Amino acid sequence: MKFERIALLALTALAGARLVQRDRHNRQRLDLATADRQERWLHRIMTNPDLAEAWKPEDLSTAEYATLMSANLALGTLSLRHRLGVDSTPQMRFYADLLMRTRCVREYWDRFGTVREEEAVHGDRQLGSVNDALAVAYRVARREQKNASAVAS
């Protein structure tokens, strides 16, 4: 009787672990499918001036908007890699620092960072941690930029 109970508990635990794993893989597949659609959309915006013109904010040129959307693509890729577990949190922070050294990424964050942060409020915990890392990297990059400008003056 004791052995059967232990075997039943072990089978139940294995079945539960399998359900958790299947759910995780399903979320990963959905993340990949969504990211693929987003990447294709951003590529169309970046390569089709008429489409970019239709979607851009009024105060941006088409070329500026396409450039900012290339930064959006880079940040979305960073977020996806972290969500899928490709990059650990320290790796994600390292890449966030590298990306924020790029002018167009900083300009994107200036313009759309609050939108990304608002998305994270209603999104998952990992999106919030990526945005937190990006916000820190942004502040560091801006500080370094100001220091470099002061030294050059």
ChimeraX attribute file (.defattr): number of C-alpha atoms within 10 A of each C-alpha:
attribute: neighborCount
match mode: 1-to-1
recipient: residues
	/A:1	6
	/A:2	7
	/A:3	8
	/A:4	9
	/A:5	10
	/A:6	11
	/A:7	12
	/A:8	12
	/A:9	12
	/A:10	12
	/A:11	12
	/A:12	12
	/A:13	12
	/A:14	12
	/A:15	12
	/A:16	12
	/A:17	12
	/A:18	12
	/A:19	12
	/A:20	12
	/A:21	12
	/A:22	12
	/A:23	12
	/A:24	13
	/A:25	13
	/A:26	12
	/A:27	14
	/A:28	16
	/A:29	13
	/A:30	12
	/A:31	14
	/A:32	15
	/A:33	12
	/A:34	13
	/A:35	17
	/A:36	12
	/A:37	11
	/A:38	15
	/A:39	19
	/A:40	13
	/A:41	13
	/A:42	19
	/A:43	15
	/A:44	15
	/A:45	23
	/A:46	20
	/A:47	12
	/A:48	13
	/A:49	15
	/A:50	11
	/A:51	14
	/A:52	21
	/A:53	17
	/A:54	11
	/A:55	12
	/A:56	17
	/A:57	11
	/A:58	9
	/A:59	8
	/A:60	12
	/A:61	13
	/A:62	22
	/A:63	15
	/A:64	17
	/A:65	21
	/A:66	24
	/A:67	18
	/A:68	23
	/A:69	23
	/A:70	20
	/A:71	23
	/A:72	22
	/A:73	20
	/A:74	16
	/A:75	23
	/A:76	17
	/A:77	14
	/A:78	21
	/A:79	22
	/A:80	21
	/A:81	15
	/A:82	20
	/A:83	20
	/A:84	17
	/A:85	12
	/A:86	12
	/A:87	17
	/A:88	13
	/A:89	16
	/A:90	10
	/A:91	13
	/A:92	21
	/A:93	22
	/A:94	15
	/A:95	18
	/A:96	25
	/A:97	20
	/A:98	13
	/A:99	21
	/A:100	25
	/A:101	18
	/A:102	12
	/A:103	13
	/A:104	18
	/A:105	25
	/A:106	23
	/A:107	17
	/A:108	20
	/A:109	21
	/A:110	11
	/A:111	11
	/A:112	13
	/A:113	18
	/A:114	13
	/A:115	10
	/A:116	16
	/A:117	17
	/A:118	12
	/A:119	14
	/A:120	18
	/A:121	11
	/A:122	10
	/A:123	11
	/A:124	11
	/A:125	11
	/A:126	16
	/A:127	21
	/A:128	19
	/A:129	17
	/A:130	25
	/A:131	22
	/A:132	16
	/A:133	19
	/A:134	26
	/A:135	20
	/A:136	16
	/A:137	22
	/A:138	23
	/A:139	14
	/A:140	15
	/A:141	20
	/A:142	15
	/A:143	12
	/A:144	13
	/A:145	13
	/A:146	12
	/A:147	12
	/A:148	11
	/A:149	10
	/A:150	9
	/A:151	8
	/A:152	7
	/A:153	6
